Amino acid sequence: MADEDFSKLLQQAEQLTTEIEGNEELPRVERSLGQVLEASQELYSRVIQSGANDIQAHLLFGSKGIDLQQISQKLETLSSKRTFEPLQPIADSDIESFLRNERENAILSLIDEVNKNSLQTTEDQKWEHMQSQWNREKIKLMNAMIGPSQNWLDLKRTPEPPSIIDAPKKFGHSMLDNIEAAYARQVHQYNKLVFQGSKSRTALHQKFAQVAEEFNDPKVKEMWEIIKTMANIPALVRDEDPLKARGNETIQQCLIAQGKSYLEKRYKQYMSDVVRSNPAAAMRGGEPGTYPLVRGFVGLRLHGQSVQGLTDGVIDDRPLWPMVYYCLRSGDATAALHCLRKAGRDHEEFMSALEEHIRNPEKPLSDKLQTAINFQYRIQVRNSTDPYKRAVYCVIGCCDISDEHTEVARTADDYLWLKLSIIKSRTSNETDFLSYSDLQKLILEEYGETHYHAYEKPLVYFQVLTLTGQFEPAIEFLSRIPRYQVHGVHMALALHDVYMLGTPRNVQAPLLSVDTDDPTPLRRLNLARLLLLYVRKFELTDPSDALHYYFFLRNLKDPSGKNLFMCCCTDLAVESRDYDLLFGRMDAVTGLRSLGLLDQFNNPHIDSKVIALNVAEQLVNKGLFEDAITMYDIAGNLEKVLELFCVLLAQVVNSGGGEGGLRQRLSLLAAHVSRRLRSADEPLPAALVDAYTKLCNLMTFFDHFHSENYEGALETLRECELVPLSTSELDARVSAARNARGELLRSLPAVLRALCTILLAQRQKLRAAAQAQPLAVQTNNKQVEWLREQAEVLNTFAGNISYRMPGDTYSQLAQMQILMH
């Protein structure tokens, strides 16, 4: 039994072996048990090290015939480093290697160059984009804030002007307060003199200064007094740049002299007030003149104070050098010389210098005297304990520009007077020198608003800027203070009127800008921006006042070269849409235009008709065709009137309209346009006139159609000569339609559909009549034949004209022809 079982087992094993050997797809594998164990252990160690994911990857790629292990080995042999490694040196005789190296060098250099260019292009584009974004942000910021900007010269993009449509619309109620209204009245009066061409008109700054006296504000009055003083210089010419003129030495000397004159006059008034408030202690006496005034003031100023350190004795019980200093400070150099003469003969040299200064106050001393005074200052005066003596020597001899004289100059006025006093024309042998621009830079840039506590003391900061000829930053500073904004605007107008205000070349520049061609630290004030910001609040409620302010911009140009006054008037008309007030009204009968506010400004450079034309063009761009028709009519451009009228009429010609609707308004306007057309002097395009006339007739046609007056509608259409109403008219109407304007053709589908309705209504009427009166069959047959002919003519006409109409029009025509049978 066991042998039998073993025989069966052997037979089965042999059969299995035969099957395995007979399989051609799988090769025979002969492994011992030890080899199988070793292979299984190796497979197990791989799984442990690399994880099951690698095994799954091998199985996945292996099922597709890919040997992953072999691919990994090939990838490891690849290296990108060798591609860009330096080429190995070769012998000069190896031509093949040399050519190969040259080829590889060319490829590598090309790759490197393309890489560098790509990086540079990306970098440039990035910065260009960032700069563009920042410029847009700057424009938004400058439109939102009225602040100074540094070295921002030009804007490539036009900023959006703030819309005055957001202003409160209180028509009939002025938005001007008492101060603004007072200034506006003076502007009106002054402009009227300009219109009349008056040459002897009072300067604008004097008129504004008179108005300022009515405000009972001493600070405002003082500001205008400063403007009056600084504007009192030789007249500047209109064609010369004010900032270039301000760099002229003669003009600078005038500005310095006016600044000193104001400070001296003000200080003399101050001394008088001090002495008058305490006459007993001053002991001035009844003698008039500067000397007794200064004697009384010095007695009060030095009363109770230590006079120790003051040198060179006394005159009339007063220290010598304080007397000399305060005489000079009050603007009376002759009184200062009188003090020195009373002191004796110890100051002969300085008296000679003072006498020369009196003869030529703007010029430096002669070389001989200058040398002597400087030598005396270095040897004796510089180390003197008398601050007044040091200050006097510096004022007359310009000895030491670095000495601030803090013991004497206790206020901003004193400091500014001392600095203005030591500015002289530079001599050839002078090294230590203070120029006018140096002083301007010191005040504006080195000290600035923080040093002078500008917002707490606006008058002081305005004063030091204006008295040093820096009108632009002074006015810009006032414009940032609500209380003084109105005064700053009118100061800018007053200075601009006498050609003393520096304005930028580009009216889109910031309120305060720097031009690189100007001397440091001069700024330019954008008068256009300043004025528009001021006028914005009342230009809707007080258009007459707004126009008079715009008139100051008549000599400026916008970026496209247009007159800025005319541009502002255009914008005002578009925003307010009060065309009758600004331009007058066209008389429907006579065709004449009444006068508007703009007519008073007409001159060889300003024409209200040109402004009306500009307004009309803007209205067309905005899609306000109805308003544009009115403006083109005022401008005298009847051709544009007809074109826009045709465009509008083609849209509503077939509508029933409503009370006060566009169609009714156009119907009323058509009568006026027709009268203007009959009285036109210049010939107009025949096709345009024909289209206008036919559209007006079509409007009448549709009026009859909507009221179901079909006979009247057909009669009007026959007069219109647009569509054929008989076979004989077909060719002529097709030919006319091919040459007709687009506005007229666009109304054709509505006309043909209306005709279908009319003809079908007549056909239905004939059928009803035939049933009611059988005897009138012959007459009815003729009318039916005419209707059939008419339907055929209309279908033929619609198919022959070179204008593709909506599909429903063709189907309605075909349906009508079928229903006629």
C-alpha positions in Angstrom: 0.0 0.0 0.0 2.9 2.3 0.9 4.8 1.4 -2.3 1.7 2.1 -4.3 1.4 5.5 -2.8 5.0 6.3 -3.4 4.7 5.3 -7.0 1.8 7.6 -7.5 3.7 10.4 -5.9 6.8 9.9 -8.1 4.5 9.8 -11.2 2.9 13.1 -10.3 6.4 14.7 -9.7 7.6 13.5 -13.1 4.5 14.8 -14.8 5.0 18.2 -13.0 8.6 18.3 -14.1 7.6 17.5 -17.7 5.0 20.4 -17.6 7.7 22.8 -16.3 10.2 21.8 -18.9 7.7 22.0 -21.7 6.8 25.6 -20.9 8.8 27.7 -23.3 7.9 31.0 -21.7 9.6 30.4 -18.4 13.2 29.2 -18.2 14.1 26.4 -15.9 15.5 27.6 -12.5 17.6 25.2 -10.5 18.3 26.5 -7.0 19.1 24.6 -3.8 17.3 25.2 -0.6 20.2 27.2 0.7 20.2 29.5 -2.3 16.4 30.0 -1.9 16.9 30.9 1.7 19.8 33.3 0.9 17.6 35.0 -1.8 14.7 35.4 0.6 16.9 36.9 3.2 18.3 39.4 0.7 14.8 40.3 -0.4 13.8 40.7 3.2 16.8 43.1 3.9 15.9 45.2 0.9 12.3 45.6 2.1 13.6 46.6 5.5 16.1 49.2 4.1 14.1 50.8 1.3 10.6 50.2 2.4 7.6 48.7 0.7 7.2 51.7 -1.7 10.4 50.8 -3.6 9.2 47.2 -3.9 5.9 48.4 -5.3 7.7 50.7 -7.7 9.8 47.8 -8.9 6.7 45.7 -9.4 4.8 48.5 -11.2 7.7 49.3 -13.7 8.6 45.6 -13.9 5.1 44.8 -15.2 5.7 47.2 -18.1 9.2 45.8 -18.9 11.2 48.5 -17.2 14.3 47.7 -15.2 14.1 50.4 -12.5 17.5 49.4 -11.0 19.2 49.8 -14.3 17.6 53.2 -14.9 18.8 54.3 -11.5 22.3 53.4 -12.3 22.2 55.3 -15.6 20.8 58.4 -13.9 23.5 58.3 -11.3 26.1 58.5 -14.1 24.6 61.7 -15.5 25.9 65.0 -14.1 24.9 68.5 -15.1 28.0 69.9 -13.5 30.2 68.7 -16.3 28.2 70.7 -18.9 29.3 74.1 -17.4 32.8 73.0 -16.2 35.8 74.8 -17.8 37.1 73.0 -20.8 40.3 71.1 -20.5 43.4 72.7 -22.1 44.5 71.1 -25.3 47.6 71.1 -27.4 47.8 73.7 -30.2 48.3 70.9 -32.8 45.0 69.2 -31.9 42.7 70.9 -34.4 39.8 68.6 -33.9 39.7 69.2 -30.1 40.3 72.9 -30.6 37.3 73.2 -32.9 35.2 71.1 -30.5 36.3 73.4 -27.6 35.5 76.5 -29.6 32.0 75.2 -30.5 31.4 74.3 -26.8 32.7 77.7 -25.8 30.3 79.4 -28.2 27.4 77.4 -26.8 28.3 78.1 -23.2 28.8 81.8 -23.8 25.5 82.0 -25.6 23.7 80.2 -22.7 25.4 82.5 -20.2 24.5 85.7 -22.1 20.9 84.6 -22.6 20.7 83.8 -18.9 22.1 87.3 -17.9 19.8 89.1 -20.4 16.8 87.2 -19.1 17.6 88.1 -15.5 18.3 91.8 -16.4 15.0 92.0 -18.4 13.1 90.5 -15.5 14.7 92.9 -13.1 14.0 96.0 -15.4 10.4 95.0 -15.8 10.0 94.5 -12.1 11.3 97.9 -11.3 9.4 99.6 -14.1 6.2 98.0 -12.8 7.0 99.1 -9.3 7.8 102.7 -10.4 4.6 102.9 -12.4 2.6 101.7 -9.4 4.3 104.2 -7.2 3.7 107.1 -9.6 0.0 106.2 -9.6 0.1 106.2 -5.8 1.9 109.6 -5.7 -0.8 111.1 -8.0 -3.5 109.8 -5.7 -1.7 111.1 -2.6 -1.0 114.5 -4.2 -4.7 114.9 -5.2 -5.8 113.9 -1.7 -3.3 116.1 0.3 -2.1 119.7 -0.2 1.4 119.2 1.0 4.9 120.0 -0.2 6.9 117.5 -2.3 10.6 117.3 -2.8 12.2 117.1 -6.3 9.0 115.7 -7.9 9.1 117.4 -11.2 6.7 115.9 -13.7 3.9 113.5 -13.9 3.5 111.4 -17.0 -0.1 110.6 -16.3 -2.8 113.1 -16.0 -4.5 112.9 -12.6 -8.2 112.7 -12.4 -9.5 116.1 -11.3 -11.9 116.0 -8.3 -15.5 116.2 -9.6 -17.5 119.2 -8.4 -20.6 117.2 -8.8 -20.1 116.0 -5.2 -20.3 119.6 -3.9 -23.5 120.6 -2.2 -25.9 122.0 -4.9 -27.4 125.0 -3.3 -28.3 127.0 -6.3 -29.4 130.5 -5.4 -27.4 130.3 -2.1 -23.8 131.4 -2.3 -21.1 129.2 -0.7 -18.8 132.2 -0.2 -18.3 133.5 3.3 -17.7 137.2 4.1 -14.0 137.2 3.6 -14.2 135.2 0.4 -16.9 137.4 -1.0 -14.9 140.6 -0.2 -11.9 139.2 -2.1 -14.2 138.1 -5.0 -15.6 141.6 -5.4 -12.1 143.0 -5.8 -11.3 140.3 -8.4 -14.5 141.3 -10.3 -13.5 144.9 -10.3 -9.9 144.3 -11.3 -10.9 142.0 -14.2 -13.3 144.5 -15.5 -10.4 147.0 -15.8 -8.4 144.3 -17.6 -11.3 143.8 -20.0 -11.4 147.6 -20.7 -7.6 147.6 -21.3 -7.0 150.1 -18.6 -3.2 150.7 -18.1 -3.4 152.8 -14.9 -5.2 150.2 -12.7 -4.2 149.8 -9.1 -2.0 146.8 -8.4 -3.9 143.8 -7.2 -1.9 143.4 -4.0 -2.8 146.9 -3.0 -6.5 146.2 -3.5 -6.3 143.0 -1.5 -4.4 144.7 1.2 -7.1 147.3 1.5 -9.7 144.6 1.8 -7.6 142.9 4.5 -7.8 146.0 6.7 -11.6 145.4 7.0 -11.1 141.9 8.5 -9.9 143.2 11.9 -7.2 140.6 11.9 -3.8 142.2 12.7 -1.9 139.0 11.6 -3.6 139.0 8.2 -3.0 142.7 7.9 0.7 142.2 8.7 1.0 139.5 6.1 -0.4 141.7 3.4 1.9 144.5 4.5 4.8 142.1 3.9 3.5 141.2 0.4 3.1 144.9 -0.4 6.6 145.7 0.7 8.3 142.8 -1.2 6.3 143.5 -4.4 7.6 147.1 -4.4 10.5 146.3 -6.7 11.2 147.3 -10.4 8.6 145.9 -12.7 9.3 142.5 -14.1 8.6 141.6 -17.7 5.9 139.0 -18.5 8.0 136.8 -20.8 10.8 136.3 -18.3 10.7 133.4 -15.8 10.1 135.0 -12.3 12.6 132.6 -10.7 15.3 133.4 -13.3 14.7 137.1 -12.7 14.9 136.5 -9.0 18.4 135.2 -9.5 19.4 138.5 -11.0 21.8 140.4 -8.7 19.9 143.7 -9.1 16.5 142.1 -8.3 18.1 140.3 -5.3 19.5 143.6 -3.9 16.0 145.1 -4.3 14.5 142.1 -2.4 17.1 142.3 0.3 16.6 146.1 0.7 12.8 145.7 0.9 13.1 142.9 3.5 15.4 145.0 5.6 13.2 148.1 5.2 10.2 146.2 6.5 12.1 144.8 9.5 13.6 148.2 10.3 10.2 150.0 10.0 8.5 147.4 12.1 11.2 147.6 14.8 11.1 151.4 14.9 7.4 151.1 15.5 8.1 148.6 18.3 10.5 151.0 19.9 8.0 153.8 19.7 5.4 151.6 21.4 7.8 150.7 24.2 8.9 154.3 24.8 5.3 155.5 24.7 4.1 153.0 27.2 6.7 154.1 29.7 7.6 157.8 29.0 8.9 158.6 32.5 11.5 155.9 32.6 12.5 156.4 29.0 13.1 160.2 29.5 13.0 160.7 25.7 11.9 164.3 25.9 10.0 166.2 23.2 12.7 166.1 20.5 11.7 164.3 17.4 13.9 162.0 15.4 15.6 158.6 15.7 18.4 159.5 18.1 16.1 160.6 21.0 13.9 157.6 20.3 16.8 155.2 20.5 18.2 156.9 23.6 14.9 156.4 25.4 14.6 152.8 24.2 18.1 151.9 25.2 17.4 153.4 28.7 14.4 151.1 29.0 16.0 148.0 27.4 19.2 148.2 29.6 17.3 149.4 32.7 18.1 147.1 35.6 20.5 145.0 33.5 24.2 144.8 34.1 26.1 147.0 31.7 29.3 145.3 32.6 31.2 144.3 29.5 30.0 147.2 27.4 33.0 149.1 26.1 34.0 152.6 24.8 32.1 154.7 27.3 28.7 156.4 27.1 27.0 159.2 25.2 24.2 161.1 26.9 24.2 158.6 29.8 23.7 155.7 27.4 26.3 153.0 26.3 27.8 153.8 22.9 27.5 150.6 21.0 23.9 149.7 22.0 23.0 153.2 20.7 24.8 152.6 17.4 23.2 149.2 17.0 19.6 150.2 17.6 20.0 153.2 15.3 21.1 150.8 12.6 18.4 148.4 13.6 15.7 151.1 13.1 17.1 151.8 9.7 18.8 155.2 10.4 22.5 154.8 9.7 22.9 158.6 9.9 21.7 158.6 13.5 24.3 155.8 14.2 27.0 158.1 12.7 25.8 160.9 14.9 26.3 158.6 17.9 29.9 157.8 16.9 30.7 161.5 16.3 29.5 162.3 19.8 31.8 159.6 21.2 34.9 161.4 20.1 37.8 160.6 17.7 38.6 157.1 18.8 36.5 155.6 15.9 37.7 157.5 12.8 38.2 154.4 10.7 34.8 152.9 11.5 33.1 156.2 10.9 34.7 156.3 7.5 33.3 152.8 6.8 29.9 153.9 8.1 29.9 157.0 5.8 30.7 154.8 2.8 27.9 152.4 3.8 25.4 155.3 4.0 26.4 156.4 0.4 26.1 152.8 -1.0 24.2 150.6 1.4 23.9 147.6 -1.0 27.6 147.6 -2.0 30.5 146.2 0.0 33.1 148.5 1.4 36.2 149.5 -0.6 39.1 147.1 -0.4 41.1 149.5 1.8 38.4 150.1 4.3 37.3 146.4 4.3 40.8 145.3 5.0 41.1 147.8 7.9 37.8 146.9 9.5 38.5 143.2 9.2 41.9 143.6 10.8 40.5 145.7 13.6 37.7 143.1 14.1 40.2 140.2 14.3 42.6 142.0 16.6 40.2 143.8 19.0 36.5 143.4 18.4 36.1 139.6 18.0 37.1 138.9 21.6 35.4 142.0 22.9 32.9 141.6 25.8 30.5 144.1 24.1 28.0 142.1 21.9 26.6 145.2 20.4 30.0 146.3 19.1 30.6 142.9 17.5 27.1 143.0 15.9 27.7 146.6 14.5 31.1 145.6 13.0 29.5 142.5 11.4 26.6 144.6 9.9 28.8 147.3 8.4 32.0 145.3 7.6 30.5 141.7 7.1 33.4 140.5 9.3 32.1 137.2 10.6 29.1 135.4 9.0 29.3 132.5 11.5 28.6 134.6 14.5 24.9 134.3 15.4 24.9 137.2 17.9 22.5 135.5 20.2 23.0 138.1 23.0 21.6 140.8 20.6 19.4 138.9 18.2 16.7 137.6 20.5 13.9 137.2 18.0 13.5 135.8 14.5 13.2 139.4 13.2 16.5 140.4 14.7 18.2 137.3 13.4 16.8 137.8 9.9 17.8 141.5 9.9 21.4 140.6 10.8 21.6 138.0 8.1 20.1 140.3 5.4 22.5 143.0 6.5 25.7 141.0 5.9 24.7 139.9 2.4 26.7 142.1 0.0 28.0 141.8 -3.5 30.9 139.3 -3.4 34.4 140.7 -4.1 37.2 138.8 -5.8 39.3 138.4 -2.6 36.5 137.3 -0.4 36.4 133.7 0.8 34.0 133.9 3.8 30.7 134.9 2.1 27.0 134.6 2.7 24.8 134.7 -0.4 21.1 135.2 -0.7 20.5 131.6 -1.8 22.6 130.5 1.2 20.2 132.4 3.6 17.2 131.0 1.7 18.5 127.4 2.0 19.3 128.0 5.7 15.8 129.1 6.5 13.8 126.7 4.3 15.8 123.5 4.5 18.1 123.5 7.5 15.7 125.2 9.9 12.3 124.6 8.3 8.9 124.4 9.8 10.0 122.4 12.9 12.5 125.0 14.1 10.1 127.9 13.7 7.1 125.9 15.2 5.3 126.9 12.1 1.9 125.6 13.0 1.9 127.3 16.4 3.4 130.5 14.9 2.4 130.6 11.2 3.0 134.3 10.9 6.7 134.0 11.9 7.4 131.2 9.4 5.5 133.0 6.7 7.4 136.2 7.4 10.9 134.7 7.3 10.1 132.9 4.0 8.6 135.9 2.3 11.2 138.4 3.5 13.9 136.2 2.0 12.1 136.1 -1.4 10.6 132.6 -1.0 7.0 133.4 -1.9 6.1 130.0 -3.2 6.8 127.8 -0.1 5.3 130.6 2.1 2.0 130.5 0.2 2.0 126.8 0.0 2.4 126.7 3.8 -0.6 129.1 4.2 -2.7 126.9 2.0 -2.3 124.0 4.5 -3.8 126.1 7.3 -7.6 126.4 6.8 -7.7 129.8 8.5 -5.2 131.4 6.1 -5.9 129.4 3.0 -8.1 132.1 1.4 -5.4 134.7 2.1 -2.7 132.5 0.6 -4.6 132.0 -2.6 -5.1 135.7 -3.1 -1.5 136.5 -2.3 -0.5 134.0 -5.0 -2.8 135.8 -7.4 -1.4 139.2 -6.5 2.2 138.1 -7.0 1.3 136.3 -10.2 -0.3 139.5 -11.5 3.1 141.3 -11.2 5.1 138.3 -12.6 6.7 137.5 -9.3 5.4 134.0 -8.8 7.3 131.0 -10.0 5.0 128.4 -11.6 5.9 125.0 -13.0 6.2 124.2 -16.7 3.6 121.4 -16.3 0.2 122.3 -14.7 -0.1 118.7 -13.5 2.9 119.1 -11.2 2.3 119.0 -7.4 1.4 122.1 -5.5 5.0 122.7 -4.6 7.8 121.3 -6.8 11.5 121.7 -7.6 12.8 122.3 -11.0 16.4 121.1 -11.5 17.2 124.1 -13.7 16.3 126.5 -10.8 18.9 127.7 -8.3 18.8 126.0 -4.9 16.5 126.1 -2.9 13.8 127.9 -5.0 10.5 126.1 -5.4 7.7 126.5 -7.9 4.0 126.9 -6.9 1.4 125.3 -9.1 -1.0 128.2 -9.3 -3.5 126.3 -11.3 -3.8 123.5 -8.7 -4.0 126.0 -5.9 -6.7 128.0 -7.6 -8.8 125.0 -8.6 -8.7 123.6 -5.1 -10.0 126.9 -3.8 -12.7 127.5 -6.4 -14.0 123.9 -6.2 -16.2 124.6 -3.2 -18.2 127.4 -4.9 -18.0 127.0 -8.6 -21.4 125.4 -8.9 -23.2 127.9 -6.7 -21.2 131.0 -7.8 -20.2 130.4 -11.4 -19.6 134.0 -12.1 -17.0 134.3 -9.3 -15.4 131.0 -10.5 -15.0 132.3 -14.0 -13.3 135.5 -12.8 -10.8 133.4 -10.8 -10.2 131.1 -13.8 -9.4 134.2 -15.8 -6.0 134.4 -13.9 -5.1 131.2 -15.7 -5.5 132.6 -19.2 -1.7 132.7 -19.9 -1.1 129.1 -18.8 -1.4 126.0 -21.0 -2.6 122.5 -20.3 -0.4 119.5 -21.4 -2.0 119.5 -24.8 -1.3 123.2 -25.3 -4.8 124.5 -24.8 -5.6 127.7 -23.0 -6.1 126.7 -19.3 -8.9 129.3 -18.8 -10.9 127.8 -21.6 -10.3 124.3 -20.3 -11.6 125.2 -16.9 -14.6 126.9 -18.4 -15.3 123.7 -20.4 -15.1 121.5 -17.3 -17.4 123.9 -15.4 -20.0 123.9 -18.2 -19.9 120.1 -18.5 -20.3 119.6 -14.7 -23.0 122.3 -14.1 -24.8 121.9 -17.5 -26.1 125.4 -17.0 -25.5 126.3 -20.7 -28.0 129.2 -20.8 -26.2 131.0 -18.0 -22.7 130.5 -19.3 -23.3 130.9 -23.0 -26.7 132.5 -23.4 -29.7 131.2 -25.2 -30.3 130.9 -29.0 -33.4 132.8 -30.1 -35.7 130.4 -32.0 -37.1 133.1 -34.3 -34.1 135.4 -35.0 -31.4 132.8 -34.6 -29.4 135.3 -32.5 -27.8 134.3 -29.2 -28.2 136.3 -26.0 -25.1 137.1 -24.0 -23.8 134.7 -21.3 -21.3 135.0 -18.5 -18.5 133.9 -20.8 -19.0 136.6 -23.4 -17.3 139.3 -21.1 -14.1 137.3 -21.3 -13.8 137.3 -25.1 -10.5 138.6 -26.5 -8.2 137.7 -29.3 -7.1 134.6 -27.3 -10.4 133.6 -25.8 -13.6 132.8 -27.7 -16.7 131.6 -26.1 -17.7 129.8 -29.3 -14.5 127.8 -29.1 -15.3 127.0 -25.5 -18.8 125.9 -26.6 -17.3 123.7 -29.3 -15.0 122.1 -26.7 -17.9 121.5 -24.4 -19.9 119.9 -27.2 -17.1 117.5 -28.0 -16.8 116.4 -24.3 -20.6 116.0 -24.2 -20.4 113.7 -27.2 -17.7 111.6 -25.5 -20.0 111.3 -22.5 -22.9 110.3 -24.7 -25.0 113.4 -23.8 -26.0 114.0 -27.4 -29.0 116.2 -26.6 -26.9 118.7 -24.6 -24.2 118.5 -27.4 -26.8 119.6 -29.9 -27.4 122.8 -27.9 -23.7 123.5 -27.6 -23.0 122.9 -31.3 -25.8 125.2 -32.1 -24.2 127.9 -29.9 -20.9 127.2 -31.5 -22.4 127.7 -34.9 -21.6 124.2 -36.2 -24.9 123.3 -37.8 -23.5 120.3 -39.5 -22.8 118.6 -36.2 -26.2 119.6 -35.0 -27.8 117.8 -37.8 -25.6 114.7 -37.4 -26.4 114.3 -33.7 -30.0 115.1 -34.3 -30.2 112.3 -36.9 -28.5 109.9 -34.5 -31.0 110.6 -31.7 -34.0 110.8 -33.9 -33.3 107.4 -35.5 -33.5 105.8 -32.1 -36.9 107.2 -31.1 -38.6 108.0 -34.5 -40.9 105.0 -34.3 -41.7 105.1 -30.6 -44.9 106.5 -29.3 -43.0 108.7 -26.8 -44.4 110.1 -23.7 -45.0 113.4 -22.0 -41.6 115.1 -21.5 -39.7 112.2 -23.1 -36.8 112.4 -25.5 -39.0 112.1 -28.6 -41.2 115.0 -27.5 -38.1 117.1 -26.7 -36.6 116.3 -30.1 -39.9 117.2 -31.8 -39.8 120.7 -30.1 -36.1 121.1 -31.0 -36.7 120.1 -34.6 -38.7 123.2 -35.2 -35.8 125.3 -34.0 -33.2 123.3 -36.0 -35.4 123.6 -39.2 -35.5 127.4 -38.8 -31.7 127.5 -38.3 -31.3 125.3 -41.4 -33.4 127.7 -43.5 -31.3 130.7 -42.4 -27.9 128.9 -42.7 -25.4 130.8 -44.8 -23.0 128.0 -45.6 -24.1 125.0 -47.7 -24.4 121.7 -45.8 -23.9 118.1 -47.1 -26.9 117.2 -49.2 -27.1 113.6 -47.9 -27.2 114.9 -44.3 -29.9 117.5 -45.0 -31.9 114.8 -46.8 -31.6 112.4 -43.9 -32.6 115.1 -41.4 -35.6 116.1 -43.5 -36.8 112.6 -44.0 -36.4 111.6 -40.4 -38.5 114.6 -39.4 -41.2 113.5 -41.9 -41.0 109.9 -40.5 -41.6 111.3 -37.0 -44.9 112.8 -38.4 -45.6 109.5 -40.2 -45.4 107.5 -36.9 -47.5 110.1 -35.1 -50.2 109.4 -37.7 -49.6 105.6 -37.4 -49.9 105.5 -33.7 -53.1 107.5 -33.8 -54.3 105.0 -36.5 -54.7 107.8 -39.1 -53.5 105.5 -41.8 -54.4 107.7 -44.7 -52.5 110.6 -43.2 -49.5 108.3 -42.6 -49.4 107.1 -46.2 -49.6 110.6 -47.5 -46.7 111.7 -45.2 -44.7 108.7 -46.3 -45.4 109.5 -50.0 -44.0 113.0 -49.4 -41.0 111.5 -47.6 -40.0 109.6 -50.7 -38.2 106.9 -48.7 -40.0 103.7 -49.7 -41.8 103.0 -53.0 -45.6 103.0 -53.0 -45.9 102.0 -56.6 -43.9 100.0 -59.2 -42.8 103.2 -61.0 -41.0 104.4 -57.8 -39.1 101.2 -57.1 -35.9 101.8 -59.0 -35.6 105.4 -57.8 -36.2 104.4 -54.1 -33.7 101.5 -54.3 -31.1 103.8 -55.8 -31.7 106.5 -53.1 -31.5 103.9 -50.3 -28.1 102.7 -51.5 -26.8 106.3 -51.0 -28.7 107.1 -47.9 -27.0 107.7 -44.5 -27.0 105.0 -41.9 -29.3 106.8 -39.5 -32.0 106.9 -42.1 -31.5 103.2 -43.1 -31.8 102.1 -39.4 -35.4 103.4 -39.4 -36.4 101.4 -42.5 -37.3 98.2 -40.7 -39.8 100.1 -38.4 -41.2 101.9 -41.4 -41.7 98.7 -43.4 -43.3 96.9 -40.4 -45.7 99.9 -39.9 -46.6 99.7 -43.6 -47.4 96.0 -43.3 -49.7 96.8 -40.5 -51.4 99.6 -42.5 -51.8 97.5 -45.7 -53.1 94.5 -43.8 -55.6 96.8 -42.0 -56.8 98.2 -45.3 -57.1 94.6 -46.7 -59.2 93.6 -43.7 -61.3 96.7 -44.2 -61.9 95.8 -47.8 -63.0 92.3 -46.9 -65.4 93.6 -44.3 -66.8 96.1 -46.9 -67.2 93.3 -49.5 -69.2 91.2 -47.2 -71.4 94.2 -46.3 -71.9 95.4 -49.9 -71.6 92.6 -52.5 -72.4 95.1 -55.3 -69.1 97.0 -54.8 -67.0 93.9 -55.8 -65.4 95.6 -58.8 -64.1 98.6 -56.9 -62.9 96.4 -54.1 -61.0 94.2 -56.6 -59.1 97.2 -57.9 -58.1 98.2 -54.4 -57.1 94.7 -53.5 -55.0 94.5 -56.7 -53.3 97.8 -55.6 -52.6 96.3 -52.2 -51.1 93.2 -53.7 -49.0 95.2 -56.0 -47.9 97.3 -53.0 -47.0 94.2 -51.0 -44.9 92.9 -53.9 -43.2 96.2 -54.4 -42.2 96.4 -50.7 -40.8 92.8 -50.8 -38.8 93.6 -53.9 -37.5 96.8 -52.4 -36.5 95.1 -49.1 -34.6 92.5 -51.1 -32.8 94.9 -53.4 -31.4 97.5 -51.0 -27.9 97.0 -49.6 -29.0 97.0 -46.0 -29.6 93.8 -44.0 -32.7 94.2 -41.8 -33.8 92.0 -38.9 -35.2 88.7 -39.9 -38.7 89.4 -38.5 -39.0 92.3 -40.9 -38.5 90.0 -43.9 -40.8 87.4 -42.5 -43.5 90.0 -41.8 -43.3 91.3 -45.4 -43.6 87.8 -46.8 -46.5 87.0 -44.5 -48.2 90.2 -45.6 -47.8 89.3 -49.3 -49.4 85.9 -48.6 -52.3 87.4 -46.7 -53.1 89.7 -49.5 -54.4 86.8 -51.6 
